[in-house]
Amino acid sequence: MDRQELRAALRTAGVPDGYYRIEGVHEPAPTPVDFLFLRRSPDGAWETGAYERGACQVITRHPGEEAACAQLLRLLL
């Protein structure tokens, strides 16, 4: 699963748009106060985490996009 497929799966499952941010695919506006995220780190790894109180906290790091997408899907379902 890539980021576009993840977005489609979350929409199909009825997960509200404000619960998550997927870099380059789904970036809700206005930015929610708290949300889960999937992003690429500067070193090329993929990170899943939580944005709370104005700070990002990485939960897991993955070598590939597919594993990171699967992790975010598990966190949101």
N, C-alpha and C positions, 0 to 999 in steps of 0.2 A: 504494500500500500504506500502510495506517495502522498504528498500534502493535499493535492486536489481530491484524491480519492478519500482521504480522511475527512476533509470538509464535507463532501457529499454524504459520507456515512453519518457524520454528526447531525447534519440537517435531516436526514431520513429518520434518525433516532429521536428527533425533536429536542435536541440539546439547544437551549437558548444561545443566541449569538453572543451575548455579553459574558458568557462563562469562559470563553477561550479566545486566544489569539494565535494564528498560524502565520508565521513570517512569510510575507509575499503572497499569501492566499486569502487570509481573512484577518483584517485589522479593524475591529469595530470602532466606530466614531459616534459619539464621543467615547473616549477611552473609559472603560469601566473602572470602578474603584479597586476591585479584586478580580483576578482571572487566572486561569492556567495558560501556559504558553508552550509553543514549540518554536525553536529558533536555531539558527546555525551560529556556532561560536566562531570567534576569529581564527581559531586553529583548525577549523573544518569539521569538528565534531558537531553532533546534533544534541541539543539540550531540551529537556522538558522541565518545567518548573512552575512556580506560583509568583504572581505579582500581588503583593499586599502592602498596604500603607506606604506606597511610593517606592518600594524596593523589590527587585527581582531576587528570588531564591531558587537556585537550580536544584532540582530533585534528583534527576538522573542525566547522565551523559551517554551518548551512543555513537558508535563509529559510522553508522549509516542512517539515512532518512527513514527507511522502512521500520527499523526497530523503534525509533523515536516516535513515529506515527502510531505504532501499535501501543506504546506506552501511554501516549496522551489519550487514545481511545479508551484504554482500560481505566484511566483516571476519571474520565467523564461519563462513563456508562455505569 
